[in-house]
Amino acid sequence: RNFLGMLGYEIQNYAYLDYQASSDAPQNLKNIAILSYVGYQVDTGDVQDLLKMLQPLLQSPEYVTPAAELTIALYIREGQSKQAKTIIQEALKMPNLSEQTIERLKTIAQLIED
């Protein structure tokens, strides 16, 4: 975003289309939609609203990694590195995390400390 700004590009706001999706859509589809939406809004969206959307996903082993990474990005955006570190510590306590996930979270923690 900063790089494109230096090149003269401006941030464009756009509205999401309302597809009037069924409220009985499978939960995993809803979770993926939340992750996608927050990913698009991480730089410009309302941080508190986005954090509320991610909160339930932080408790799910299937979604903890992307939800934690997005949550960390939001806290860093707000200059709240302590909260970002807390999210990493909590995510590392989740059962059945892959070694790759553990290493990625530890790498993010090291980057925050630097």
C-alpha distance (Angstrom), angle and dihedral (degrees) to the residues before:
residue distance angle dihedral
R1 . . .
N2 3.81 . .
F3 3.78 91.5 .
L4 3.79 92.3 52.4
G5 3.80 89.3 46.5
M6 3.81 90.1 56.7
L7 3.78 88.1 53.2
G8 3.79 91.2 55.4
Y9 3.78 100.1 -101.6
E10 3.78 116.1 142.0
I11 3.79 127.5 -143.0
Q12 3.76 109.8 -101.4
N13 3.77 120.8 -149.5
Y14 3.75 118.7 -150.7
A15 3.76 136.9 175.0
Y16 3.77 122.3 -122.5
L17 3.75 116.8 -121.1
D18 3.77 116.4 -111.5
Y19 3.77 105.5 -130.1
Q20 3.79 90.9 -179.7
A21 3.79 89.7 -127.7
S22 3.74 117.4 -165.8
S23 3.79 115.1 -93.3
D24 3.80 88.4 -136.5
A25 3.81 93.0 64.1
P26 3.82 113.1 135.8
Q27 3.81 113.5 -83.1
N28 3.80 93.1 -124.2
L29 3.80 89.5 57.5
K30 3.80 90.1 50.1
N31 3.82 90.4 49.6
I32 3.79 92.2 51.6
A33 3.80 89.6 48.8
I34 3.82 90.2 52.1
L35 3.81 91.7 51.0
S36 3.79 91.2 48.1
Y37 3.79 93.3 47.6
V38 3.81 94.0 48.0
G39 3.80 90.1 46.3
Y40 3.81 89.8 57.4
Q41 3.80 92.4 45.0
V42 3.82 99.8 41.7
D43 3.83 93.5 103.9
T44 3.78 100.3 40.0
G45 3.81 111.1 15.0
D46 3.78 128.1 101.0
V47 3.80 103.7 -80.9
Q48 3.80 96.5 -148.5
D49 3.80 93.0 50.3
L50 3.79 91.6 48.6
L51 3.81 92.7 47.5
K52 3.80 90.1 52.8
M53 3.78 90.2 52.8
L54 3.81 92.2 51.0
Q55 3.81 97.3 44.8
P56 3.83 97.7 86.7
L57 3.80 91.2 47.2
L58 3.81 91.2 57.2
Q59 3.81 87.7 68.4
S60 3.79 94.6 54.3
P61 3.83 120.6 86.1
E62 3.81 90.0 -150.0
Y63 3.80 93.8 56.7
V64 3.80 105.3 22.9
T65 3.81 95.3 100.7
P66 3.82 100.0 54.5
A67 3.81 91.6 35.0
A68 3.81 91.1 50.9
E69 3.79 92.8 47.3
L70 3.80 91.9 50.6
T71 3.80 91.5 45.3
I72 3.80 90.3 50.2
A73 3.81 90.5 50.3
L74 3.80 90.6 51.7
Y75 3.80 92.7 49.8
I76 3.80 91.5 47.4
R77 3.81 89.3 49.3
E78 3.81 87.5 57.1
G79 3.82 92.8 45.5
Q80 3.80 92.1 -111.6
S81 3.80 101.3 133.9
K82 3.81 92.7 156.4
Q83 3.80 91.0 61.4
A84 3.80 90.0 45.3
K85 3.81 90.2 55.1
T86 3.80 90.5 48.4
I87 3.80 90.3 54.8
I88 3.80 89.9 52.0
Q89 3.80 92.0 49.9
E90 3.81 91.7 49.4
A91 3.80 92.8 46.0
L92 3.81 91.1 51.9
K93 3.82 88.6 58.7
M94 3.81 92.5 60.7
P95 3.81 113.8 111.9
N96 3.79 123.2 -113.0
L97 3.81 98.1 17.9
S98 3.77 113.9 163.3
E99 3.79 119.6 -116.1
Q100 3.79 88.3 -115.1
T101 3.80 91.1 56.1
I102 3.80 92.4 47.3
E103 3.80 91.5 50.5
R104 3.81 92.9 47.0
L105 3.82 91.9 51.2
K106 3.81 91.2 47.5
T107 3.81 90.0 49.8
I108 3.80 90.8 51.9
A109 3.82 89.4 49.6
Q110 3.80 90.4 53.1
L111 3.80 91.4 49.2
I112 3.79 90.8 52.7
E113 3.79 91.3 51.2
D114 3.83 92.4 51.1
